[in-house]
Amino acid sequence: QVHLVESGGGLVQPGGSLRLSCAASRSMSSVYSMGWYRQAPENERELVARITSVGTINYADSVKGRFTISRDNGWNTLFLQMNSLKPEDTAVYYCNLVTYGPSAANYWGQGTQVTVSS
């Protein structure tokens, strides 16, 4: 079992920046991907950005050029640098970890609220 804990959310004005962090409770060896998803009220959860174990990085079209995903070497911590924030970025942001192999699993954090408002 792995626990994911997000931090770094908050209230920011349009055009501002935030840096989200996701800490895993233990090191993982069979990681397929780690990523960030978000869910706004009355919307479905959507992919924001994801890194795979082979180095592929995917971004939602709506955040390309503004958000940057990164991680540490041991898959212990995942980051999301969010710049030029817009009101439509307001959502709860969730960290996700997918593992492969005999104990393949899909883990989620509890989420961190990001509110972009003046």
C-alpha positions as CSV (number, residue, x, y, z in Angstrom):
1,Q,0.0,0.0,0.0
2,V,1.2,3.5,-0.9
3,H,-0.1,6.7,0.5
4,L,0.1,9.9,-1.6
5,V,0.0,13.3,0.1
6,E,-0.5,16.4,-2.0
7,S,0.5,19.9,-0.8
8,G,0.9,23.4,-2.2
9,G,-2.6,24.3,-3.1
10,G,-4.2,27.6,-2.2
11,L,-5.8,30.8,-3.4
12,V,-3.9,32.7,-6.1
13,Q,-4.8,35.6,-8.3
14,P,-5.1,35.2,-12.1
15,G,-1.7,35.2,-13.7
16,G,-0.1,33.9,-10.5
17,S,1.9,30.7,-9.8
18,L,1.7,27.7,-7.5
19,R,3.8,24.7,-7.1
20,L,2.1,21.4,-6.1
21,S,4.0,18.6,-4.5
22,C,3.0,14.9,-4.0
23,A,4.9,12.8,-1.6
24,A,4.7,9.0,-1.7
25,S,4.9,7.1,1.6
26,R,7.5,4.8,0.3
27,S,9.8,4.2,-2.6
28,M,8.3,2.3,-5.5
29,S,10.1,0.1,-8.0
30,S,7.4,-0.9,-10.5
31,V,6.1,2.5,-11.4
32,Y,4.3,2.8,-14.7
33,S,3.4,6.5,-14.3
34,M,2.8,9.3,-11.9
35,G,0.5,12.2,-12.8
36,W,-1.7,15.0,-11.8
37,Y,-5.5,15.1,-12.4
38,R,-8.0,17.7,-11.5
39,Q,-11.7,17.9,-10.8
40,A,-13.8,21.0,-10.8
41,P,-17.3,21.1,-9.3
42,E,-19.8,19.2,-11.5
43,N,-17.0,18.1,-13.9
44,E,-15.4,14.8,-14.4
45,R,-11.8,14.2,-13.2
46,E,-9.4,15.0,-16.0
47,L,-5.7,14.5,-16.7
48,V,-3.5,17.5,-16.2
49,A,-0.1,16.1,-16.7
50,R,1.6,12.7,-16.5
51,I,5.1,11.2,-16.6
52,T,5.7,7.5,-17.5
53,S,8.6,5.3,-16.6
54,V,10.0,5.6,-20.1
55,G,10.1,9.3,-19.9
56,T,7.0,10.2,-21.8
57,I,5.3,13.4,-20.6
58,N,1.7,14.2,-21.5
59,Y,-0.1,17.5,-20.8
60,A,-3.7,18.5,-21.3
61,D,-4.0,21.0,-24.1
62,S,-5.4,23.6,-21.7
63,V,-2.2,23.7,-19.6
64,K,0.5,23.2,-22.3
65,G,3.1,26.0,-22.0
66,R,1.9,27.0,-18.5
67,F,2.3,23.9,-16.4
68,T,5.4,21.7,-15.9
69,I,5.5,18.3,-14.3
70,S,8.6,16.9,-12.8
71,R,9.7,14.2,-10.3
72,D,12.6,13.1,-8.2
73,N,14.8,10.2,-9.3
74,G,13.2,7.7,-6.9
75,W,9.6,8.3,-7.8
76,N,9.1,9.5,-4.2
77,T,8.0,13.0,-5.0
78,L,6.1,14.5,-7.9
79,F,5.8,18.2,-8.7
80,L,3.5,20.4,-10.8
81,Q,4.7,24.0,-11.4
82,M,1.7,26.0,-12.5
83,N,2.3,29.4,-14.0
84,S,0.0,32.0,-15.6
85,L,-3.0,30.5,-13.7
86,K,-6.5,31.2,-14.9
87,P,-9.8,31.0,-13.1
88,E,-10.7,27.9,-15.2
89,D,-7.7,26.1,-13.5
90,T,-9.7,26.2,-10.3
91,A,-10.2,22.6,-9.1
92,V,-9.2,20.0,-6.7
93,Y,-5.8,18.5,-7.9
94,Y,-5.1,14.9,-7.3
95,C,-1.9,13.0,-7.5
96,N,-2.0,9.6,-9.2
97,L,0.5,6.7,-9.2
98,V,0.1,3.6,-11.4
99,T,2.2,0.5,-10.8
100,Y,2.7,-2.6,-12.9
101,G,3.4,-6.3,-12.3
102,P,1.8,-8.9,-10.0
103,S,0.7,-6.2,-7.6
104,A,-0.4,-3.7,-10.2
105,A,-2.4,-0.9,-8.6
106,N,-3.8,2.6,-9.1
107,Y,-3.3,5.0,-6.2
108,W,-4.8,8.4,-5.5
109,G,-4.0,11.2,-3.1
110,Q,-6.7,13.0,-1.1
111,G,-6.4,16.1,-3.3
112,T,-5.4,19.7,-2.8
113,Q,-7.6,22.7,-3.6
114,V,-6.4,25.3,-6.1
115,T,-8.5,28.4,-6.4
116,V,-7.7,31.1,-9.0
117,S,-9.6,34.3,-8.3
118,S,-9.2,38.0,-7.9
